[in-house]
């Protein structure tokens, strides 16, 4: 889990509680003007609650009085056209009252919020809504191509569903456009984020643009941490490897990133339209030796699925 996302969500939840409590205070002051006795009930209940500790034999008597006042308060509200809970805070989650926790365990609501924010930060955008394991179809593949894609699906699903802090496998998805590489790598990202891990999904062009901005921008301090997420994330997924314009700087940046993540045992998945010979022609031996030596290749073959779908319309 990205600590920055977790902290931001915690702050959002704290503000939710503050807002709910402010609005409850406003409603309470409103009814105090219309129902003066309500303020007296609240003041007496507050006093009794504060004096319960150490009340000894009188504790039971105080509790009975609090119950009487609670009933009188509810009756005063309903008889004046208000619901009983009108002055209570209206939290968005009734399970945790917007604390994010039920006891010592995270509430499902904050888990879902963290997953949502992680998806936004991952770079997946709307792909996360449409490209998952459960909607990946094999119907557009035939024969040995279908067998290969089905194996790839099984390997990547197993990797995603068993992802942990000790996961260190790397994959390179190789094949032409429209064969499912992006769909399955997106599905991996969605699944791994759902398990609470920090995933960054990016195209190689956008990623290298960040490295160049950090290196060459005049706003050094502003861009100081621009590329940290590529090194620090639990899983990095790089799409369209080979589509970038290569120069000495970009090759060096890519090598440094891959080498660092390999040395630290952090998994990386890359998608490319280039076959191994084309990879060797494009990159120097430092990069290709790491890709071909440390990344498990998954081959994607068949007819362009996007074209097939268009033809069916």
PyMOL commands that set and color helices and strands:
alter all, ss='L'
color gray80, all
select helices_A, chain A and resi 3-34+36-50+56-79+108-122+127-130+133-135+143-161+181-194+204-216+228-232+248-263+276-282+285-294+305-312
alter helices_A, ss='H'
color red, helices_A
select strands_A, chain A and resi 101-102+105-106+171-175+199-203+235-241+267-272+296-300
alter strands_A, ss='S'
color yellow, strands_A
deselect
rebuild
show_as cartoon
